[in-house]
Amino acid sequence: MEKFIKTSLIVLFQLLLITNTLYSQAISESDIKELAVSINQKVKGTDVGNGITARGCIAVGRTLVYQYDVPENWEAPENAKEDLIANFKTIGTAKTFFLQNVNVDFYYFKNNKIAKKVSINSNEFSTYNFKLGDYISIKDHQKAKGVNLKLKVPIGWEISEADRPNIVKKFVNGNNSYMILIKDYMTFLSRKEAKEMLSDPEFNDELINGASSFLKNPQILNQNVITVDTYPTLEFTVKGKAERLGHEFGMIMKFWFIFYEDKIIMLQGGGMDNAEFKVLEYLYTSITNSVVFPEQYN
């Protein structure tokens, strides 16, 4: 089984998708069908081992269907699905299936009758860890502007300092990041005053338009006024096109604007506009929910 996965998936699938994956453009159903034809030609009749022979591969919508003939005495492993997913993750192909929204089915035939079917949805190929680690504090950081704040960092994410002004900390995982930015506000606001300001739709629109000005054709997906550790906060999600080194690509970001006395604390998480964000949005929200301003409890 592992031999079959390596030859058909690493060689063919990743070669076909290398350009698409670079700019996070989803492949079409016709691309998947073309891929299935190529895989079928390569693996049909291949001896996988233990008496198992590959019938080939077909595509049904966004699902690649691998088919095998197995001997009479063959029994499916008890954890067949978990083992297959683990193999994909070990090989390094799982993330590509996840990002490109490609499902995989495995059919095992005994005497032309289906003896076992294993279906793996693309979301099940996600390799992300959603656990948060220890708190880090920005107290006394040179860019913190006197703000005392602590929050939890996702396990496995790199913590880095940023070169640009106002960015206090940055957590990075591949093309995805979560940042803490702090700017001075024009005046001191009590929590009641901040809440009243955020009840004004025009004021909120001005904040959102400013935050999304780096995007081409920005689309506001949602916005809400919430509370982060007792402080009034504008939460919103925006997506659009960005440009880097002459290449244009889709981005999606989730923002929290926290009005903290005479400062605006901006928390933002996001990256490429693809399946990663849908999964990581929960993690970004968990980080923000972990925010604590210790001084208010003294």
Secondary structure, DSSP 8 states (H G I E B T S, - for coil): -HHHHIIIIIIIIHHHHHHHHHTT----HHHHHHHHHHHHHHHTT-EEETTEEEEEEEEETTEEEEEEE--TT----TTHHHHHHHHHHHHT-HHHHHHTT-EEEEEEEETTEEEEEEEE-GGGG------EEEEEE-TT-TTSTT---EEEEETT-EEE--SSTTEEEEEEETTEEEEEEEEE-SS---HHHHHHHTT-HHHHHHHHHHHTTTSEEEEEEEEEEEEETTEEEEEEEEEEEEEETTEEEEEEEEEEEEEETTEEEEEEEEEESSHHHHHHHHHHHHHHHT-B-GGGG-
